[in-house]
């Protein structure tokens, strides 16, 4: 309860401080009343949602909506505060200088702190409108702004038969967050339009509970099975570890149901195991591990999953969390030529100008967080995610369907 009180006390102080910029610019009493009522309504809604949050059920559409409105209201206010704090520091310095000069040298005193400058508040409000409109777009449009991102990767030791082989990767479905069946149907059509040789899914099919996927089974079953099949692995959310369960039996039952979902939508779930994709007398190894995260569940067993794979095999690894690649895979004695991951969602917030600039707060946590990375002749693709979680939207980092084409590196000799 104390943490709850401290949290909301901080929010109220932020709100009050940001209000100073608003009232400097807006002199209309009606707009002032609307501002205050809107702020109090969002704070009340957030308090109600936190107080009534059921840890046995996990995130719901209600809690996601509350998180969205909270960010919508307070992220722009943080922008305001940055400008206001800067101005207040200058006001304090200026006021202090004038106070000393007038008190000790001129013998008269004036107002210590100069008034706020209207144009500074106007600039701050204008800049605060940028994250506000971005968050609005992200919540209502951006979360379903699906993008097909294509990569062509070249390898020295790709078997000749697989020169030109293509695969589609999706990740982080988070079906419990969906609220627009038409948009999901559209995304499934996009996947089918790619007509690749293989389809893989790299974990987090739900937020927490298997029942979240029940309304979407028939939708995801529409993903056509290509010539070389559909394979999948588990993500950290698939273990049901972010809610309180009545018993371990209930938790295990949910986990078994989640594993069963993959079969219902015609994906082969790989649980620390491998399979061989064979073509024209040659093969590549597809290896799937359970979740292995540097800061999350470590159920993945790379040695066990690769036990039937030889050192000479060309290897594609499915591993949900990219920190696995950073901390174990890329330095392994056996070369894993291509790793396919997800997990980060690109934070669902950032700025991307393809081929020029890419930034998101998540890059300060994950070294590999979105797109293709290469080290020592090994590649990892971090899919930005199909769905969304925590924040019910996406800003600048759009939901992704990845298409990767494998090519034999030309002989330059």
BATORGU-166138 format. One record per residue (C-alpha): residue number from 1; x, y, z. Coordinates in steps of 0.2 Angstrom, whole numbers, always signed. Layout:
N
   pos       X       Y       Z
   NUM       X       Y       Z
...
***
This chain:
413
   pos       X       Y       Z
     1      +0      +0      +0
     2     +14     +12      +4
     3     +22      +9     -13
     4      +5     +12     -21
     5      +3     +29     -11
     6     +21     +34     -16
     7     +18     +30     -34
     8      +2     +41     -35
     9     +10     +55     -25
    10     +24     +56     -38
    11     +11     +56     -52
    12      +1     +70     -44
    13     +17     +80     -42
    14     +21     +77     -61
    15      +4     +82     -66
    16      +4     +98     -55
    17     +21    +103     -62
    18     +16    +100     -80
    19      +0    +110     -77
    20     +10    +126     -74
    21     +15    +126     -92
    22      -3    +123     -97
    23     -10    +138     -87
    24      +4    +149     -94
    25      -2    +147    -111
    26     -21    +143    -109
    27     -31    +157    -100
    28     -48    +149    -104
    29     -56    +143     -88
    30     -66    +130     -96
    31     -51    +122    -104
    32     -42    +122     -88
    33     -57    +113     -79
    34     -57    +100     -94
    35     -38     +98     -91
    36     -40     +95     -73
    37     -55     +83     -74
    38     -46     +73     -88
    39     -30     +71     -78
    40     -40     +66     -62
    41     -51     +54     -73
    42     -35     +45     -79
    43     -27     +44     -62
    44     -43     +37     -55
    45     -45     +24     -69
    46     -27     +19     -66
    47     -29     +18     -47
    48     -45      +7     -50
    49     -36      -4     -62
    50     -21      -7     -51
    51     -32     -10     -36
    52     -43     -23     -45
    53     -29     -31     -54
    54     -31     -50     -52
    55     -14     -58     -51
    56     -22     -75     -54
    57     -28     -70     -71
    58     -13     -59     -77
    59     -14     -45     -90
    60     -31     -42     -97
    61     -39     -30    -110
    62     -44     -19     -95
    63     -26     -18     -88
    64     -19     -15    -106
    65     -31      -1    -109
    66     -27      +7     -92
    67      -8      +6     -96
    68     -12     +14    -113
    69     -21     +29    -106
    70      -8     +31     -92
    71      +6     +33    -105
    72      -5     +44    -116
    73      -7     +56    -102
    74     +10     +56     -94
    75     +23     +53    -107
    76     +19     +70    -115
    77     +19     +78     -98
    78     +37     +71     -95
    79     +42     +81    -111
    80     +34     +97    -103
    81     +43     +94     -87
    82     +60     +93     -95
    83     +58    +110    -103
    84     +50    +118     -88
    85     +64    +111     -77
    86     +77    +119     -88
    87     +68    +136     -88
    88     +66    +135     -69
    89     +84    +132     -67
    90     +88    +148     -78
    91     +74    +157     -68
    92     +82    +153     -52
    93    +100    +158     -58
    94     +93    +174     -65
    95     +83    +178     -49
    96     +97    +174     -37
    97    +109    +186     -47
    98     +96    +200     -47
    99     +92    +197     -28
   100    +110    +199     -24
   101    +114    +213     -35
   102     +99    +223     -29
   103    +100    +219     -11
   104    +118    +223      -8
   105    +123    +235     -22
   106    +107    +244     -27
   107     +98    +244     -10
   108     +80    +239     -17
   109     +72    +222     -19
   110     +61    +216     -33
   111     +53    +199     -37
   112     +65    +185     -34
   113     +59    +173     -47
   114     +55    +180     -65
   115     +38    +175     -72
   116     +38    +160     -84
   117     +40    +165    -102
   118     +25    +161    -112
   119     +34    +156    -128
   120     +44    +143    -118
   121     +28    +135    -112
   122     +21    +136    -130
   123     +36    +127    -137
   124     +35    +113    -123
   125     +17    +110    -127
   126     +20    +109    -145
   127     +34     +96    -143
   128     +23     +87    -130
   129     +10     +85    -144
   130     +22     +74    -154
   131     +22     +59    -142
   132      +4     +62    -138
   133      -1     +60    -156
   134     +11     +46    -159
   135      +4     +36    -144
   136     -14     +39    -150
   137      -9     +32    -168
   138      +1     +18    -160
   139     -14     +13    -149
   140     -27     +14    -163
   141     -18     +10    -179
   142      +1      +6    -176
   143      -2     -10    -167
   144      -9     -18    -183
   145      +2      -9    -195
   146     +10     -25    -201
   147     +26     -25    -211
   148     +34     -38    -222
   149     +53     -36    -220
   150     +64     -46    -232
   151     +82     -51    -230
   152     +94     -60    -241
   153    +108     -69    -232
   154    +124     -76    -240
   155    +133     -91    -233
   156    +149    -100    -239
   157    +144    -118    -233
   158    +125    -117    -238
   159    +121    -134    -247
   160    +119    -131    -265
   161    +101    -138    -265
   162     +96    -124    -253
   163    +102    -110    -263
   164     +87     -98    -264
   165     +78    -107    -250
   166     +66     -95    -241
   167     +57     -95    -224
   168     +44     -84    -216
   169     +47     -80    -197
   170     +34     -74    -185
   171     +36     -71    -167
   172     +27     -65    -151
   173      +9     -67    -156
   174      +3     -63    -138
   175     -15     -68    -143
   176     -22     -62    -127
   177     -20     -44    -132
   178     -29     -45    -149
   179     -45     -34    -151
   180     -48     -33    -170
   181     -51     -50    -179
   182     -51     -42    -196
   183     -33     -35    -194
   184     -27     -52    -188
   185     -35     -60    -203
   186     -27     -48    -214
   187     -10     -52    -206
   188     -13     -71    -209
   189     -16     -67    -228
   190      +0     -57    -228
   191     +10     -73    -221
   192      +1     -84    -234
   193      +6     -72    -248
   194     +24     -74    -245
   195     +24     -92    -252
   196     +40     -97    -244
   197     +47    -115    -242
   198     +46    -115    -223
   199     +37    -106    -209
   200     +43    -104    -191
   201     +36     -96    -175
   202     +48     -91    -162
   203     +38     -91    -146
   204     +26     -82    -135
   205      +9     -88    -142
   206      +0     -80    -127
   207      +2     -68    -113
   208      -1     -80     -99
   209     -15     -93    -101
   210     -19    -105    -115
   211     -37    -100    -115
   212     -32     -83    -123
   213     -28     -92    -139
   214     -45    -101    -140
   215     -54     -88    -151
   216     -39     -88    -163
   217     -36    -106    -167
   218     -46    -106    -183
   219     -38     -90    -188
   220     -20     -96    -186
   221     -24    -113    -193
   222     -27    -104    -210
   223      -8    -102    -211
   224      -4    -113    -226
   225      +9    -127    -223
   226     +22    -125    -236
   227     +32    -139    -243
   228     +45    -140    -229
   229     +33    -138    -215
   230     +29    -126    -200
   231     +39    -127    -184
   232     +39    -117    -168
   233     +47    -115    -151
   234     +41    -108    -134
   235     +44     -91    -127
   236     +45     -85    -109
   237     +27     -80    -108
   238     +22     -98    -113
   239     +27    -105     -96
   240     +13     -96     -86
   241     +26     -89     -74
   242     +18     -71     -73
   243      +3     -75     -63
   244      -2     -83     -46
   245      -9    -101     -49
   246     -20    -110     -36
   247      -8    -125     -37
   248      +7    -132     -47
   249      -5    -144     -55
   250     -15    -130     -63
   251      +1    -121     -69
   252      +6    -138     -77
   253     -11    -140     -85
   254     -10    -123     -93
   255      +7    -127     -99
   256      +2    -143    -107
   257     -13    -134    -115
   258      -1    -121    -122
   259     +10    -134    -130
   260      -6    -142    -137
   261     -10    -126    -146
   262      +4    -128    -158
   263      -3    -145    -164
   264     -20    -137    -166
   265     -13    -124    -178
   266      -2    -137    -187
   267     +15    -131    -181
   268     +28    -144    -175
   269     +33    -138    -158
   270     +51    -141    -155
   271     +56    -144    -137
   272     +75    -145    -136
   273     +76    -155    -152
   274     +80    -155    -170
   275     +74    -160    -187
   276     +82    -161    -204
   277     +75    -152    -219
   278     +80    -163    -234
   279     +81    -157    -253
   280     +89    -165    -268
   281     +99    -177    -257
   282    +106    -163    -246
   283    +100    -157    -229
   284    +100    -143    -217
   285     +97    -145    -198
   286     +83    -135    -190
   287     +85    -134    -171
   288     +73    -128    -158
   289     +76    -124    -140
   290     +64    -120    -126
   291     +66    -103    -119
   292     +83     -97    -113
   293     +85     -80    -107
   294     +99     -71     -99
   295     +87     -63     -87
   296     +72     -75     -90
   297     +68     -94     -89
   298     +83    -105     -94
   299     +74    -121    -100
   300     +83    -121    -117
   301     +96    -135    -118
   302    +107    -132    -134
   303    +117    -148    -132
   304    +102    -159    -130
   305     +93    -150    -145
   306    +109    -153    -156
   307    +113    -170    -151
   308    +108    -178    -168
   309    +116    -164    -178
   310    +134    -165    -184
   311    +147    -152    -184
   312    +146    -151    -203
   313    +127    -148    -205
   314    +121    -131    -209
   315    +111    -126    -194
   316     +96    -114    -191
   317     +92    -112    -173
   318     +75    -106    -166
   319     +78     -98    -149
   320     +65     -85    -143
   321     +77     -74    -133
   322     +91     -65    -142
   323    +102     -65    -126
   324    +104     -84    -129
   325    +114     -80    -145
   326    +124     -66    -136
   327    +128     -77    -121
   328    +129     -95    -128
   329    +126     -98    -146
   330    +138     -87    -155
   331    +153     -93    -145
   332    +148    -111    -146
   333    +161    -123    -153
   334    +148    -128    -166
   335    +143    -115    -179
   336    +125    -110    -179
   337    +124    -102    -195
   338    +107     -93    -193
   339     +97     -90    -177
   340     +79     -84    -177
   341     +73     -75    -161
   342     +60     -62    -155
   343     +56     -57    -137
   344     +61     -39    -137
   345     +46     -32    -148
   346     +58     -18    -152
   347     +50     -11    -136
   348     +35      -7    -147
   349     +42     +11    -147
   350     +57     +19    -156
   351     +62     +27    -172
   352     +67     +18    -188
   353     +73     +25    -204
   354     +77      +9    -214
   355     +96      +8    -218
   356     +99     +25    -210
   357     +94     +25    -192
   358     +87     +14    -179
   359     +84     +18    -160
   360     +73     +11    -146
   361     +76     +11    -127
   362     +77      -8    -128
   363     +94      -7    -136
   364    +101      -2    -119
   365     +95     -19    -112
   366     +98     -31    -128
   367    +113     -29    -139
   368    +103     -38    -153
   369     +85     -31    -152
   370     +78     -29    -170
   371     +83     -35    -187
   372     +99     -44    -194
   373    +115     -45    -184
   374    +131     -54    -189
   375    +147     -59    -180
   376    +160     -72    -185
   377    +150     -78    -200
   378    +135     -81    -190
   379    +118     -72    -191
   380    +104     -68    -180
   381     +87     -61    -184
   382     +77     -53    -170
   383     +59     -52    -176
   384     +50     -36    -169
   385     +35     -47    -165
   386     +18     -50    -172
   387      +7     -44    -157
   388      +9     -33    -143
   389     +10     -33    -124
   390     +10     -22    -109
   391      +7      -6    -120
   392      -8      -9    -131
   393      +0      -1    -146
   394     +16      +2    -156
   395     +25     +18    -160
   396     +38     +18    -174
   397     +42      -1    -172
   398     +29     -10    -182
   399     +23     -28    -181
   400     +33     -39    -192
   401     +33     -53    -204
   402     +50     -58    -208
   403     +55     -66    -225
   404     +73     -73    -226
   405     +81     -80    -242
   406     +96     -91    -240
   407    +109     -89    -254
   408    +126     -98    -258
   409    +140     -85    -257
   410    +147     -83    -274
   411    +165     -91    -277
   412    +177     -76    -279
   413    +192     -87    -284
***
